[in-house]
């Protein structure tokens, strides 16, 4: 039996697993949260026994270098002055750790679980009067921001879910993602993205967003909160408050300014965050951008008391943990030094500081601010109490360790993979099919697969071969040279069809030339946009165009099934696609999508 058939026949098992009972993994056998009285008692007694150093440590969530907790890694020295991840945790009494592939935290599920348990042992074995477990977090948004790849189950991401229009599918994706993270010892997913992506030129959000429609984005955000927290048993974080959807500037490298009026913020940016809060979101992540309609000081939202305390706490009523986006990002570092930024973020209303780039200086600055009264002891205790309360309510105090024996009963199991296939099948969007090229009769067809991505083209070709086609692959990257274009054109000769993948072709004239040259061969050309759906506006009148919103293998496999006619496309555009160079004129409207 083929892998595709195996995955797809177990779908009902996945949905049953995701929603069986309503008993979340952090609850007791009756499905109840830990008793709030016991939580309050533990938080109060723990706070009373914590030193100032330990309280301040709970405010920091840092990256650590190394694939396990106890092996020395010299990359920790410049930032922390110690070599092992365990020593970093113990030195600062950290509140949490965030995982990345570039820190070697993310390699495979067994390694992740081992690191997670090792870090928790380090946190719980400090020479201290208290034992406080860590939050262990990752940006597993799925789609283009996926830190943990296969064999963990993959989904195509936010905008793809928006194209699918299904709150149930969005919840399933979050539930399965959460279950698998929890099985690896991770406690927190920095998702969902609650930004309403109304700017097609947005370089940092784009397909991470559910939609340009606030109501759809709000519906799916709330569904994912419930999936992560109630079904998956992990904490989730709505990001990036107060909204990063209307900018053409990347806050990683510069300082965006959002020019929405207060009324526009209320109607465009706020609804997904309001929905996430109403659904019980545990955390909200701040954005490093100016929003003059909410605070005209020029400070980024991360450092804005009017935004974090005035709007998020007081107006929206959010009572959970406010965490900053990475303090390494340029958008928060332009106006103040790396030691001052954390203090200002805490004064603004943040509870936790993510990835400060100058740890000793920042830590000492926060301690000094408390001792001087700039940050009051009461304010510090309120912040730490929020962090401790969340850890207790999510069951970390009771049991912070992941069970190695249960890992492969959860991660990448057939039921989860089948659910991912089914969800992905409902997201692929057919935007153009002018010459009725699709569906292709793939059985025995001789296809050229070319365009963006070594793994992308190889995965798509393999998926088309599962549908019966014979394929030749000519990968050309994001900026194909004239020689690469000529080679692809030569390879197209005599084929039954060409399938060409584009990735942000709206920013790449060479990709646009590649598609044009392939069309001139007279061979039928199927364009598959594997990231932004906006590419179609820059490809002339390319007659056959699919949008997958993601180059995740699961999205590419779904696209192959649509191309071959095994699945009829049902995805609808979750954004308007404007005419190239004319953002006010709509080429393909929100909700557009063809079928067979």
Beta strands, then each sheet from edge to edge (+ up, - down):
strand 1: 60-63
strand 2: 96-98
strand 3: 135-138
strand 4: 188-189
strand 5: 235-241
strand 6: 256-257
strand 7: 283-286
strand 8: 289-290
strand 9: 321-323
strand 10: 353-354
strand 11: 429-433
strand 12: 446-451
strand 13: 470-475
strand 14: 497-502
strand 15: 525-529
strand 16: 544-547
strand 17: 577-579
strand 18: 582-588
sheet 1: 9+ 7+ 5+ 4+ 3+ 2+ 1+ 10+
sheet 2: 6+ 8+
sheet 3: 11+ 16- 15- 14- 12- 13-
sheet 4: 17+ 18-
end
